[in-house]
Amino acid sequence: MKFNILLISFFSISSLFAQRYTDAIGLRFANLGFTQINGKHFTSENTAIEANIGGNSNYVWLQGNFELQYHLTKEVDYYLGAGPGLGLVSGNPILGNSSTSRFMLGANAVAGVEYMLPDHPFTFSLETGPYLQVIPNVRLAWNFGIAARYVLR
């Protein structure tokens, strides 16, 4: 019971503070060995939409996440989110797909921390979470990434 009250108090207090920015754009480096263009837009004080597009010479990947973000300290936030992902493949397999697969669809979940430089318009984040591919076959993988973004406003 005391833990529940403490947890509710923590989320209530952390939601009293406004987000540090509205929009940011940058790069995300993923564990699958490719770089993505990354953008984040806050829709309210504690909710954001994050989108990534990237790939390499044989595929393009688009990922979107809805995230809940809260303050830990003055410069550090944590966030939890989930969203769909889709990709187009030509040639070599990814995550065990056959070489004839051309379309991939899945979903992921993320948990991460974000640090905003106190006197400069830059954020840095580190995140991890599971990815479930459902098309062309069911596969489970674990993703992680780091991002660096420039705050637009």
Secondary structure, 3 states (H helix, E strand, C coil): CHHHHHHHHHHHHHCCCCCCCCEEEEEEEECCCCEEEEEEEECCCCEEEEEEEEEECCEEEEEEEEEEEEECCCCEEEEEEEEEEEEEECCCCCCCCCCCCCEEEEEEEEEEEEEECCCCCEEEEEEEEEEEEEECCCEEEEEEEEEEEEECC
